[in-house]
Amino acid sequence: MGNSKDMNEGENEDLSAPTEIDPIFLFRKWMERAEKSEPNDPNAMALATTDKDGMPNVRIVLLKEFNEDGFAFYTNYESTKGKELLNQPKAACLFHWKTIQRQVRIRGHVIPVKTEQADLYFNHRHKNSQIGAWASQQSSPLETRGILEQKIAEYKKKYRNLSVPRPPHWSGFRIQPLEIEFWIEQPYRLHDRLRFQRPDNKALWEAKNLYP
């Protein structure tokens, strides 16, 4: 990676004064910067879950909304991650923006999004994506690609002149953060790190700077 001093000089937030920083506001500022510089999907995050045996899984998903209540994304509840989150409602995620040489780590409890929120988001998806939510048995074994393509064709025919309803197994999750860590690359790996923690999602944040 390049020298972040040249890229970020004069633009860094003062992470050495953590009590003066609101983590959600800071995340919003960083996301806005990433949206201007990242070539693809600045809202992409690595999502980590665990199965019933405690074995971890990680994959990329897209953040769709965030606020003081948490960070929301959408998926098939019958997928591997859906089943794992319903069984073990805790998760961690990571945003890494190479162009601005920053990352954010989040850990917390997970809750399903409200039905009306899931409906609203699903209704704004492209119709082909809506069809895909019905046709794909996400994470299940697929014998041939042709089987999936046949199911897509069937659902396209079914909903040719109709609105596509949200499948009952397709919805969203919201990570309610208990910990948020901000990281800024610095020369010689002497990075800036600032961690916010709280015992539950209603408590006040406690902030501490960390060694690199």
DOPASE-483854 format. One record per residue (C-alpha): x, y, z. Coordinates in steps of 0.5 Angstrom, whole numbers, plus 500, padded with zeros to 3 digits. Layout:
! residues N
XYZ ...
***
This chain:
! residues 212
500500500 502507499 504513504 498515507 501521509 501524502 494522501 491524508 495530510 491536512 484531512 485527518 480527523 484528530 483521533 487523539 481527542 476521542 471524547 470529542 468524536 461521535 462514532 456514527 458521525 465519524 463513520 458517515 464522514 468516512 463513508 462519504 469520502 470513500 464514495 467519492 474515491 472507491 471505484 466499486 462498492 464503497 459500502 462493501 463490508 466483510 461480514 463474519 458469523 459463526 456456525 453452531 460449532 463455533 466455526 467462523 464464516 466470512 463473506 462480502 455483503 453490502 451495507 444498505 443503511 446505517 444510523 444510531 440504531 445500527 448497520 443494516 444489510 439484506 439477505 436470504 434467511 435460508 442462506 448459510 449466513 442467514 441461518 447462522 445469524 438466526 441461531 447465533 445473533 452476533 456478528 463482526 464486519 469490516 470496511 476497508 477503503 484502500 483509496 483513502 487508506 482507512 478501515 472500520 471494524 464493528 462488532 455487536 448483536 444482530 436483530 432482524 430488520 422490521 417487516 416494513 423496512 424489508 418491504 421498502 428496500 425489496 420494492 426498490 430493487 431491480 425486478 431481475 434481482 427480485 426474481 433472483 430472490 425467489 429463484 435462488 435457494 442460496 447456499 444450497 447445492 446446485 447440480 447445474 447452472 441450467 436449473 437456476 436459469 430455468 427457475 429464473 425463466 419460470 418466475 419471470 413468466 409468473 410475474 411478467 405483468 405483476 409486481 414481485 412480492 418479497 419472499 417470506 425468507 428474504 429480509 434484512 439484519 441490523 448489527 447493533 454495535 457494541 464496539 467500533 474501531 477506526 483505523 488510519 494508515 500511517 507510515 512505518 505501520 504506526 497507524 492511528 487506532 481509536 476504539 469505541 465501546 459500550 456495554 449495550 446499545 443504549 449506553 454511552 460510548 467509551 473511547 480509547 486510543 490503541 497502540 498500532 
***
